[in-house]
Amino acid sequence: MIASLLVETIASSGRFPAVIGPGSNARMDLALVGDIRSFAAYREASAGFGQETTKVRVVLYVRLLRARDRSILASREFSAEAPAGSGMANVITAYDAALGTVLRDISDWAFTQAQAAPPAR
């Protein structure tokens, strides 16, 4: 699901001539791969019961690869937190906010790194 949202975010930026999702057999110059490091709702250890102190944290680690030889051109960890308050609806809203921030940051970074990447031979 996160991979699909990242593809959508990057494609909607309009900065790449084409964006394809995982599992495609299309020929590509660059590939973006990553790992979920954290996707969690948590409460500070010092927070008392019933206090509206729930937070959401999203951390993704991504690598930009040259598709031809799978060599890593750049890598970086992206993270964002959002206050969630109390209640499931607020937690979902916080996940949307934190994930949205991370996906936009990855899209911006991927564009900058792609521009700096050596041309494919």
N, CA and C atoms as an extended XYZ file, in Angstrom:
363
Properties=species:S:1:pos:R:3:atomname:S:1:resname:S:1:resid:I:1 pbc="F F F"
N         0.817       -1.179        0.000 N   MET     1
C         0.000        0.000        0.000 CA  MET     1
C         0.875        1.263        0.000 C   MET     1
N         1.927        1.264        0.822 N   ILE     2
C         2.798        2.436        0.880 CA  ILE     2
C         3.519        2.613       -0.453 C   ILE     2
N         3.956        1.512       -1.078 N   ALA     3
C         4.623        1.609       -2.376 CA  ALA     3
C         3.690        2.233       -3.410 C   ALA     3
N         2.430        1.836       -3.407 N   SER     4
C         1.457        2.404       -4.346 CA  SER     4
C         1.247        3.892       -4.099 C   SER     4
N         1.185        4.285       -2.829 N   LEU     5
C         1.029        5.702       -2.503 CA  LEU     5
C         2.267        6.509       -2.908 C   LEU     5
N         3.452        5.902       -2.767 N   LEU     6
C         4.673        6.589       -3.182 CA  LEU     6
C         4.701        6.770       -4.697 C   LEU     6
N         4.333        5.742       -5.437 N   VAL     7
C         4.260        5.852       -6.900 CA  VAL     7
C         3.292        6.968       -7.281 C   VAL     7
N         2.143        7.008       -6.648 N   GLU     8
C         1.148        8.044       -6.932 CA  GLU     8
C         1.688        9.438       -6.604 C   GLU     8
N         2.368        9.578       -5.474 N   THR     9
C         2.925       10.871       -5.069 CA  THR     9
C         3.975       11.348       -6.060 C   THR     9
N         4.886       10.447       -6.442 N   ILE    10
C         5.940       10.818       -7.380 CA  ILE    10
C         5.350       11.137       -8.754 C   ILE    10
N         4.422       10.317       -9.219 N   ALA    11
C         3.803       10.552      -10.529 CA  ALA    11
C         3.048       11.873      -10.558 C   ALA    11
N         2.336       12.176       -9.487 N   SER    12
C         1.540       13.405       -9.472 CA  SER    12
C         2.390       14.660       -9.329 C   SER    12
N         3.680       14.488       -8.986 N   SER    13
C         4.566       15.656       -8.918 CA  SER    13
C         4.825       16.223      -10.306 C   SER    13
N         4.688       15.387      -11.336 N   GLY    14
C         4.888       15.836      -12.703 CA  GLY    14
C         6.346       16.065      -13.076 C   GLY    14
N         7.264       15.670      -12.230 N   ARG    15
C         8.676       15.957      -12.493 CA  ARG    15
C         9.427       14.818      -13.186 C   ARG    15
N         8.797       13.670      -13.303 N   PHE    16
C         9.430       12.536      -13.969 CA  PHE    16
C         8.663       12.214      -15.248 C   PHE    16
N         9.366       11.828      -16.309 N   PRO    17
C         8.663       11.519      -17.561 CA  PRO    17
C         7.757       10.302      -17.446 C   PRO    17
N         8.116        9.364      -16.584 N   ALA    18
C         7.287        8.173      -16.364 CA  ALA    18
C         7.605        7.619      -14.977 C   ALA    18
N         6.594        7.075      -14.345 N   VAL    19
C         6.757        6.448      -13.029 CA  VAL    19
C         5.988        5.133      -13.086 C   VAL    19
N         6.680        4.053      -12.732 N   ILE    20
C         6.034        2.745      -12.743 CA  ILE    20
C         6.138        2.119      -11.361 C   ILE    20
N         5.205        1.262      -11.058 N   GLY    21
C         5.164        0.624       -9.753 CA  GLY    21
C         5.973       -0.651       -9.702 C   GLY    21
N         6.037       -1.230       -8.509 N   PRO    22
C         6.790       -2.470       -8.331 CA  PRO    22
C         6.189       -3.598       -9.176 C   PRO    22
N         7.070       -4.460       -9.653 N   GLY    23
C         6.617       -5.624      -10.408 CA  GLY    23
C         6.467       -5.384      -11.899 C   GLY    23
N         6.723       -4.169      -12.358 N   SER    24
C         6.606       -3.876      -13.779 CA  SER    24
C         7.815       -4.433      -14.528 C   SER    24
N         7.591       -4.859      -15.752 N   ASN    25
C         8.676       -5.358      -16.583 CA  ASN    25
C         9.231       -4.280      -17.510 C   ASN    25
N         8.792       -3.055      -17.337 N   ALA    26
C         9.248       -1.961      -18.186 CA  ALA    26
C        10.727       -1.674      -17.927 C   ALA    26
N        11.406       -1.227      -18.966 N   ARG    27
C        12.812       -0.848      -18.834 CA  ARG    27
C        12.868        0.499      -18.124 C   ARG    27
N        13.797        0.620      -17.172 N   MET    28
C        13.904        1.864      -16.413 CA  MET    28
C        15.364        2.209      -16.199 C   MET    28
N        15.614        3.485      -15.953 N   ASP    29
C        16.967        3.946      -15.661 CA  ASP    29
C        17.260        3.894      -14.170 C   ASP    29
N        16.282        4.299      -13.356 N   LEU    30
C        16.457        4.383      -11.911 CA  LEU    30
C        15.346        3.619      -11.207 C   LEU    30
N        15.662        3.110      -10.037 N   ALA    31
C        14.666        2.421       -9.216 CA  ALA    31
C        14.764        2.955       -7.791 C   ALA    31
N        13.634        3.060       -7.148 N   LEU    32
C        13.569        3.504       -5.759 CA  LEU    32
C        13.055        2.335       -4.931 C   LEU    32
N        13.851        1.902       -3.967 N   VAL    33
C        13.454        0.796       -3.090 CA  VAL    33
C        13.570        1.254       -1.648 C   VAL    33
N        12.831        0.616       -0.767 N   GLY    34
C        12.895        1.061        0.618 CA  GLY    34
C        12.365        0.063        1.611 C   GLY    34
N        12.489        0.464        2.859 N   ASP    35
C        12.046       -0.346        3.990 CA  ASP    35
C        11.241        0.528        4.942 C   ASP    35
N        10.272       -0.082        5.585 N   ILE    36
C         9.533        0.596        6.644 CA  ILE    36
C        10.318        0.390        7.930 C   ILE    36
N        10.772        1.468        8.520 N   ARG    37
C        11.513        1.366        9.780 CA  ARG    37
C        10.577        1.537       10.971 C   ARG    37
N         9.558        2.362       10.803 N   SER    38
C         8.576        2.555       11.876 CA  SER    38
C         7.265        3.023       11.254 C   SER    38
N         6.182        2.478       11.756 N   PHE    39
C         4.838        2.883       11.358 CA  PHE    39
C         3.987        2.618       12.594 C   PHE    39
N         4.093        3.532       13.557 N   ALA    40
C         3.556        3.223       14.876 CA  ALA    40
C         2.867        4.410       15.528 C   ALA    40
N         1.856        4.090       16.307 N   ALA    41
C         1.232        5.058       17.212 CA  ALA    41
C         1.804        4.760       18.592 C   ALA    41
N         2.159        5.798       19.302 N   TYR    42
C         2.765        5.589       20.617 CA  TYR    42
C         2.378        6.715       21.561 C   TYR    42
N         2.667        6.478       22.800 N   ARG    43
C         2.420        7.446       23.854 CA  ARG    43
C         3.717        7.626       24.635 C   ARG    43
N         4.069        8.861       24.927 N   GLU    44
C         5.280        9.149       25.704 CA  GLU    44
C         5.230        8.365       27.013 C   GLU    44
N         6.372        7.897       27.469 N   ALA    45
C         6.438        7.103       28.698 CA  ALA    45
C         5.917        7.877       29.902 C   ALA    45
N         6.068        9.192       29.877 N   SER    46
C         5.639       10.007       31.014 CA  SER    46
C         4.163       10.400       30.949 C   SER    46
N         3.483       10.046       29.870 N   ALA    47
C         2.076       10.430       29.715 CA  ALA    47
C         1.191        9.593       30.636 C   ALA    47
N         0.282       10.238       31.272 N   GLY    48
C        -0.651        9.542       32.144 CA  GLY    48
C        -1.800        8.934       31.362 C   GLY    48
N        -2.499        8.024       31.992 N   PHE    49
C        -3.645        7.379       31.364 CA  PHE    49
C        -4.730        8.408       31.092 C   PHE    49
N        -5.312        8.346       29.911 N   GLY    50
C        -6.413        9.239       29.568 CA  GLY    50
C        -5.980       10.575       28.994 C   GLY    50
N        -4.698       10.859       29.035 N   GLN    51
C        -4.239       12.109       28.450 CA  GLN    51
C        -4.174       11.957       26.931 C   GLN    51
N        -4.461       13.025       26.243 N   GLU    52
C        -4.467       12.991       24.781 CA  GLU    52
C        -3.056       13.239       24.251 C   GLU    52
N        -2.184       12.266       24.454 N   THR    53
C        -0.786       12.438       24.089 CA  THR    53
C        -0.317       11.426       23.050 C   THR    53
N        -1.222       10.718       22.417 N   THR    54
C        -0.828        9.745       21.403 CA  THR    54
C        -0.220       10.470       20.209 C   THR    54
N         0.872        9.899       19.696 N   LYS    55
C         1.534       10.428       18.511 CA  LYS    55
C         1.714        9.298       17.510 C   LYS    55
N         1.850        9.673       16.270 N   VAL    56
C         2.114        8.712       15.202 CA  VAL    56
C         3.480        9.036       14.625 C   VAL    56
N         4.264        8.001       14.378 N   ARG    57
C         5.601        8.174       13.786 CA  ARG    57
C         5.717        7.255       12.574 C   ARG    57
N         6.154        7.828       11.459 N   VAL    58
C         6.398        7.077       10.232 CA  VAL    58
C         7.854        7.300        9.840 C   VAL    58
N         8.583        6.203        9.644 N   VAL    59
C         9.984        6.283        9.229 CA  VAL    59
C        10.176        5.297        8.073 C   VAL    59
N        10.644        5.816        6.940 N   LEU    60
C        10.965        4.988        5.778 CA  LEU    60
C        12.417        5.231        5.392 C   LEU    60
N        13.115        4.167        5.025 N   TYR    61
C        14.486        4.266        4.554 CA  TYR    61
C        14.473        3.892        3.078 C   TYR    61
N        14.958        4.790        2.222 N   VAL    62
C        14.905        4.539        0.780 CA  VAL    62
C        16.294        4.611        0.158 C   VAL    62
N        16.413        3.881       -0.949 N   ARG    63
C        17.634        3.876       -1.730 CA  ARG    63
C        17.270        4.111       -3.189 C   ARG    63
N        18.044        4.967       -3.838 N   LEU    64
C        17.890        5.204       -5.268 CA  LEU    64
C        18.952        4.369       -5.970 C   LEU    64
N        18.517        3.484       -6.871 N   LEU    65
C        19.424        2.562       -7.546 CA  LEU    65
C        19.510        2.866       -9.032 C   LEU    65
N        20.675        2.624       -9.607 N   ARG    66
C        20.794        2.601      -11.057 CA  ARG    66
C        20.257        1.229      -11.452 C   ARG    66
N        19.207        1.189      -12.226 N   ALA    67
C        18.524       -0.069      -12.519 CA  ALA    67
C        19.403       -1.051      -13.278 C   ALA    67
N        20.272       -0.560      -14.142 N   ARG    68
C        21.099       -1.427      -14.983 CA  ARG    68
C        21.941       -2.393      -14.157 C   ARG    68
N        22.625       -1.873      -13.132 N   ASP    69
C        23.515       -2.728      -12.343 CA  ASP    69
C        23.127       -2.800      -10.860 C   ASP    69
N        21.994       -2.195      -10.509 N   ARG    70
C        21.460       -2.184       -9.141 CA  ARG    70
C        22.413       -1.527       -8.147 C   ARG    70
N        23.302       -0.639       -8.618 N   SER    71
C        24.202        0.056       -7.700 CA  SER    71
C        23.447        1.193       -7.011 C   SER    71
N        23.771        1.409       -5.748 N   ILE    72
C        23.104        2.441       -4.948 CA  ILE    72
C        23.731        3.792       -5.269 C   ILE    72
N        22.899        4.721       -5.727 N   LEU    73
C        23.344        6.080       -6.030 CA  LEU    73
C        23.201        6.993       -4.814 C   LEU    73
N        22.171        6.752       -4.012 N   ALA    74
C        21.926        7.574       -2.826 CA  ALA    74
C        20.980        6.816       -1.907 C   ALA    74
N        21.038        7.137       -0.627 N   SER    75
C        20.110        6.544        0.340 CA  SER    75
C        19.869        7.547        1.453 C   SER    75
N        18.703        7.414        2.071 N   ARG    76
C        18.360        8.350        3.144 CA  ARG    76
C        17.158        7.828        3.927 C   ARG    76
N        17.114        8.203        5.196 N   GLU    77
C        15.962        7.906        6.049 CA  GLU    77
C        15.078        9.143        6.107 C   GLU    77
N        13.781        8.923        6.001 N   PHE    78
C        12.790        9.996        6.086 CA  PHE    78
C        11.848        9.688        7.231 C   PHE    78
N        11.526       10.703        8.026 N   SER    79
C        10.615       10.471        9.146 CA  SER    79
C         9.730       11.681        9.374 C   SER    79
N         8.585       11.406        9.964 N   ALA    80
C         7.660       12.465       10.356 CA  ALA    80
C         6.814       11.953       11.510 C   ALA    80
N         6.414       12.883       12.359 N   GLU    81
C         5.507       12.578       13.464 CA  GLU    81
C         4.311       13.506       13.373 C   GLU    81
N         3.209       13.041       13.913 N   ALA    82
C         2.003       13.868       13.969 CA  ALA    82
C         1.269       13.564       15.266 C   ALA    82
N         0.741       14.597       15.920 N   PRO    83
C        -0.058       14.358       17.124 CA  PRO    83
C        -1.385       13.715       16.739 C   PRO    83
N        -1.812       12.754       17.542 N   ALA    84
C        -3.033       12.032       17.214 CA  ALA    84
C        -4.173       12.305       18.180 C   ALA    84
N        -3.876       12.852       19.339 N   GLY    85
C        -4.946       13.065       20.305 CA  GLY    85
C        -5.501       11.732       20.764 C   GLY    85
N        -6.808       11.626       20.844 N   SER    86
C        -7.427       10.370       21.257 CA  SER    86
C        -8.483        9.968       20.246 C   SER    86
N        -8.789        8.710       20.197 N   GLY    87
C        -9.802        8.193       19.285 CA  GLY    87
C        -9.195        7.706       17.981 C   GLY    87
N        -9.760        6.646       17.440 N   MET    88
C        -9.235        6.022       16.225 CA  MET    88
C        -9.262        6.968       15.030 C   MET    88
N       -10.289        7.759       14.883 N   ALA    89
C       -10.358        8.691       13.749 CA  ALA    89
C        -9.182        9.662       13.770 C   ALA    89
N        -8.808       10.137       14.950 N   ASN    90
C        -7.673       11.050       15.063 CA  ASN    90
C        -6.350       10.356       14.770 C   ASN    90
N        -6.243        9.102       15.167 N   VAL    91
C        -5.021        8.341       14.884 CA  VAL    91
C        -4.879        8.148       13.373 C   VAL    91
N        -5.963        7.825       12.699 N   ILE    92
C        -5.929        7.649       11.242 CA  ILE    92
C        -5.548        8.959       10.553 C   ILE    92
N        -6.111       10.061       11.010 N   THR    93
C        -5.771       11.365       10.459 CA  THR    93
C        -4.286       11.674       10.665 C   THR    93
N        -3.753       11.329       11.826 N   ALA    94
C        -2.336       11.547       12.109 CA  ALA    94
C        -1.456       10.681       11.208 C   ALA    94
N        -1.852        9.424       10.979 N   TYR    95
C        -1.107        8.570       10.051 CA  TYR    95
C        -1.096        9.187        8.654 C   TYR    95
N        -2.238        9.668        8.195 N   ASP    96
C        -2.315       10.314        6.879 CA  ASP    96
C        -1.359       11.502        6.795 C   ASP    96
N        -1.325       12.320        7.839 N   ALA    97
C        -0.473       13.508        7.847 CA  ALA    97
C         1.007       13.128        7.843 C   ALA    97
N         1.407       12.218        8.721 N   ALA    98
C         2.819       11.831        8.813 CA  ALA    98
C         3.282       11.130        7.540 C   ALA    98
N         2.485       10.197        7.040 N   LEU    99
C         2.861        9.489        5.822 CA  LEU    99
C         2.905       10.442        4.634 C   LEU    99
N         1.952       11.349        4.546 N   GLY   100
C         1.944       12.329        3.459 CA  GLY   100
C         3.211       13.171        3.446 C   GLY   100
N         3.647       13.597        4.615 N   THR   101
C         4.884       14.383        4.721 CA  THR   101
C         6.079       13.569        4.238 C   THR   101
N         6.192       12.337        4.700 N   VAL   102
C         7.311       11.480        4.311 CA  VAL   102
C         7.296       11.229        2.801 C   VAL   102
N         6.143       10.934        2.230 N   LEU   103
C         6.067       10.651        0.798 CA  LEU   103
C         6.433       11.872       -0.041 C   LEU   103
N         5.979       13.045        0.358 N   ARG   104
C         6.350       14.274       -0.370 CA  ARG   104
C         7.848       14.537       -0.255 C   ARG   104
N         8.413       14.325        0.929 N   ASP   105
C         9.854       14.521        1.112 CA  ASP   105
C        10.657       13.547        0.252 C   ASP   105
N        10.216       12.301        0.183 N   ILE   106
C        10.897       11.316       -0.660 CA  ILE   106
C        10.808       11.719       -2.123 C   ILE   106
N         9.648       12.160       -2.558 N   SER   107
C         9.475       12.589       -3.949 CA  SER   107
C        10.430       13.731       -4.290 C   SER   107
N        10.507       14.730       -3.430 N   ASP   108
C        11.420       15.862       -3.656 CA  ASP   108
C        12.871       15.391       -3.704 C   ASP   108
N        13.254       14.554       -2.742 N   TRP   109
C        14.617       14.038       -2.679 CA  TRP   109
C        14.939       13.199       -3.915 C   TRP   109
N        14.030       12.320       -4.314 N   ALA   110
C        14.264       11.457       -5.478 CA  ALA   110
C        14.493       12.290       -6.728 C   ALA   110
N        13.744       13.357       -6.887 N   PHE   111
C        13.925       14.227       -8.051 CA  PHE   111
C        15.314       14.858       -8.033 C   PHE   111
N        15.704       15.403       -6.890 N   THR   112
C        17.028       16.032       -6.767 CA  THR   112
C        18.135       15.020       -7.043 C   THR   112
N        18.003       13.823       -6.480 N   GLN   113
C        19.022       12.793       -6.677 CA  GLN   113
C        19.050       12.294       -8.117 C   GLN   113
N        17.896       12.174       -8.750 N   ALA   114
C        17.830       11.727      -10.140 CA  ALA   114
C        18.509       12.746      -11.059 C   ALA   114
N        18.330       14.019      -10.758 N   GLN   115
C        18.974       15.066      -11.547 CA  GLN   115
C        20.496       14.993      -11.428 C   GLN   115
N        20.999       14.611      -10.270 N   ALA   116
C        22.437       14.545      -10.018 CA  ALA   116
C        23.061       13.212      -10.446 C   ALA   116
N        22.231       12.225      -10.739 N   ALA   117
C        22.727       10.883      -11.078 CA  ALA   117
C        23.480       10.922      -12.405 C   ALA   117
N        24.552       10.146      -12.497 N   PRO   118
C        25.253       10.058      -13.776 CA  PRO   118
C        24.340        9.443      -14.837 C   PRO   118
N        24.455        9.889      -16.070 N   PRO   119
C        23.570        9.358      -17.124 CA  PRO   119
C        23.801        7.870      -17.362 C   PRO   119
N        22.738        7.192      -17.760 N   ALA   120
C        22.846        5.755      -18.069 CA  ALA   120
C        23.662        5.583      -19.345 C   ALA   120
N        24.437        4.519      -19.397 N   ARG   121
C        25.266        4.247      -20.590 CA  ARG   121
C        24.698        3.122      -21.390 C   ARG   121
